[in-house]
């Protein structure tokens, strides 16, 4: 699914990624670790196609429409409700039965009761849950998550853990995290950045 050799990314003179090799098979679960500033977010941005590598080769065997990406920013519209957000993204991704899929995800992530409230009234953790719903709405083949447990309370983190367990093996998943122990039982590939 994802193959990279000698992957580098520079911003001016600053080298963020240096000679990274990756092999994540279809259905693999990769955990990306490293200290702050090591390039975890940059690596995910390169894989998803939001940044071009400066050097090296990268192959991602997934159609762009089959990629779900959770960035540091939740990328949802604050003046819309949760349902309106997911309906909009469902239209963009041409999700059949988008309302049913949105309802199922909102229920699964504990947001059903707040579905008609504007996102601007949500806590940071609730917004993160909605961002996870947006990421998974179109049932992507490749799921890239950048610090997905960020801002989640214990209940939200457990909900996410269950979702990741369900995705493991059936989807290709890449998670950048500071807590690799949490995902250790799911990981089939480790990518350690310095």
N, C-alpha and C positions, 0 to 999 in steps of 0.2 A: 504493500500500500504506500509506504513512504520510504524512499531511499535517498540518502545524501552522502556525498563524498567530498571531503575537504571543504565543507561549507564555511564561508567567511562572510561577515558583514561588517562594514566600516561606515562610520559617520565622520567624514572628513579624515583626520589623522587617527581618530580613536577607533580601535578595533574592538568590536563587541563580541563577535563570534570568531574563533580561530580554529580552522581545520576540524570541524565537527563532522563525524561520520555517524549516520543513523540507518538502521534497518528495522522498520516496524512492519510486520506482515499484516495482511488483512485479518481482522479480528484480534489483533494484538492490543495490549494495554501498556502504553509507555508512560513512565513517570520521569519527569524532567526536574532535576534538583540542582541547587547551587546557591551561593550567597547572593545577596542583593547586588545588582549590577553585573552579574555573570552572563546575562544574555537570555534568560529564560523567556521573557516576554518577546524579545526580538526573534528568537527561534520560532515561536508560535506564529508571529506575524509573517515571517518568511514562508513557513509551511502553508499558511492560509492564503498567501499571495498579496498581502498588504504591504510587504517590503520585498525588494529584489535583493538576492544575494550579491555580494561584491565579487565573490570568487567561489569556485566549486560547482558541483552539479546537484540538482535536486529533482526528484521525480515524485509526484503525488498522484496515485491512481484513483482519483475521485473527481467526479464532475463537480464544478463549483457549486452547483445547486444542491449537492449532497454533502456539503460541509456545514457543520454547526460550530460556531466560534463564540466563546465567552471571553471577552476582554476584561481588563481592569474596570473600564467604564461599563455600566449595564446596557447601554445603547437601547434604551426604551424612552418613549416620549412621556415626559412628566405631566403634561396637561391632559393626557388621555387616561382612560381607565385601563385596568389590566385586560379586560375583555376587548376593548377597542384596540389596544396595542397588539394583542395576539391575532385579532381579526385582520389588522393591517398587514402584519408580517405573514400571516397565512395567505393573504391575497398575493403578496409579493412572491412567495414561494409556490404559489398555485397548489396549495394543500387542499386536497379533496376532503370534504367533511371537516373543514377547519374549525367550525364552532364546537363540534363534538370533541375534536382533538384538544382544542384550547380548554374546554371544560374539564376534560380528563386530567390535563396537566395542572390546571389550577387546583383541582381537588387533591391531586397527588402531592403537590408542594404546599398544601395548607393555606391557599389563598382564595378559596372559593367564596368565603364569606365577605371578602374585600374586593370581589371581582368588579363591582360597579363604582369603586372609589377611585379618584384620580391618583396617579402614581406619586404626585407631589405631596400627598398626605402619608405616603408609606414611610416606614423606617428604612434604614439602609439595608437591614437584613431582609425585609419584605421585598425591596427592590431587587436584591440579589436573587431571591427565589424567582421573581418574575423574569429576570434575565436568563435564568436557567430554563424556564418554560419556553422563552423565545428561542433559545439555542436548540432545544429538542423538538420544537413544534413540527418541523417538517421531517422528523424521523431520519436524521442524516446518517450516512454511512461512515463518515469521519467526524469525530467530535473532538474539538480542541478546547481545553478549559484552562484559563490562566488564573491560578489561585481561587478555585471555585468555592472553597470554604470560607473565604474572606467575608466578614461581617455576619456570618450565620451564627445563630444561637445553637445550643446543643440539639434542640429538636430539628432545626433546619439542617444541621450537619448530618444528623442521622438519616433524614430524608434523602439528602444527597448521596450518602454512602450506599443506601439501598438502591438508588437509581443507578449508581456506578456499578454496583454488583450485577444489576440486571443487564447493563450494557456490555459488561465484560464478556468477551468471546463472540458476541453477536454483532458488535460494531468495533471499528478501530477507534481507540481512544488515546489521546495524548493529554496528560495533565501536568502542568507546571505547579510545583508546590514546595513549601518550606517544611512540610510535614510528611515525608515519604513513608514513615511507619504506618500512618493511617491507611495508606493504599498498598502497603507491602504485599498483602495476600492476593491482590488483583493484578499486580504488575508482572508482565511477561518480558518487558524491556526496561532497562534503566539507562537514563541519559544524564550523566553528571557533568555539569559545566563548572569551570573554575573561575 
